[in-house]
């Protein structure tokens, strides 16, 4: 497949260009940047034939089947609608949009146009998470009682731009990390949170946006979920624990972009290491996306998954802002 990049971003450079090229016949043919000089330099650095500074021109002239949108978050909606109208398949970064209504509009437009639309939630592609999901689904943990997610990190210096200063661009730890945790919990439990309570703060990095949040979610089954996301924790490590009546799964350092960490099954008779695959998360995601374009299966996280992760994240922020429990509005 031939891809055009909408956004000359770090995530495209660090992970996605390689993932597109790792597929059989995979090519990246064009890049869009609002800054023509930066776009040209980015194209040269990454071996991309053409750069554009106008989306309409790129969509009309670039040789591409699909676009990957990784601009700042407030741009995703309009760019996705334009790409869909041009008949392109779309892989869009999380959070899909600034509001649930906008995200729903994007997904519905793709459905009406008959193009594949996916959300770049990488974690559900990790071998560790696939192993955890298998354990939960197998029933070996018994009845699931609770989930704890630890996703408090030390935001790398290079990322300390719009994420910590610009609410209008979609900054803040909730749109950045809580969306991923929402998708991951939904993936493991196969159900959608109903209601959330939360508190957030700016604990050293956030300027006009939150850099830390803790929330508790109510699931339809009665499972209790707690999550902690932050940009300001150099020493916390990440992880997820799923506790059941017969056993627990305890995973450490698995809320990551690379295949890493450990998964442990805890039973009354002791602790057991759980083996898992160590493939590239983004390459697996692209393999499933391209299969979906061929009419085989679905992307690992589709558009509705992106709508739902955004809905949970925005409810968490609203709960923290108001101090009141929020019923999650999935916009459908
Ligand atoms: P970047 O800050 O790297 O890029 C966002 C925009 O900022 C780019 O489109 C670019 O604008 C501009 N920009 C980037 N670098 C520079 C620079 N050096 N000087 C001037 N402008 C620059 O964002 P990220 O890659 O961190 O994130 C992009 C999107 O991807 C977000 O939606 C984010 O939530 C998501 N993301 C997802 C991840 C995942 O694993 N799924 C991981 C990381 C991010 P222009 O294109 O106009 O040149």
Boltz pocket constraint, residues with backbone or C-beta under 6 A from the ligand:
constraints:
  - pocket:
      binder: B
      contacts: [[A, 6], [A, 7], [A, 8], [A, 9], [A, 10], [A, 11], [A, 12], [A, 32], [A, 33], [A, 34], [A, 35], [A, 38], [A, 39], [A, 69], [A, 70], [A, 71], [A, 72], [A, 73], [A, 93], [A, 94], [A, 95], [A, 120], [A, 121], [A, 122], [A, 159], [A, 161], [A, 175], [A, 176], [A, 257]]
      max_distance: 6.0
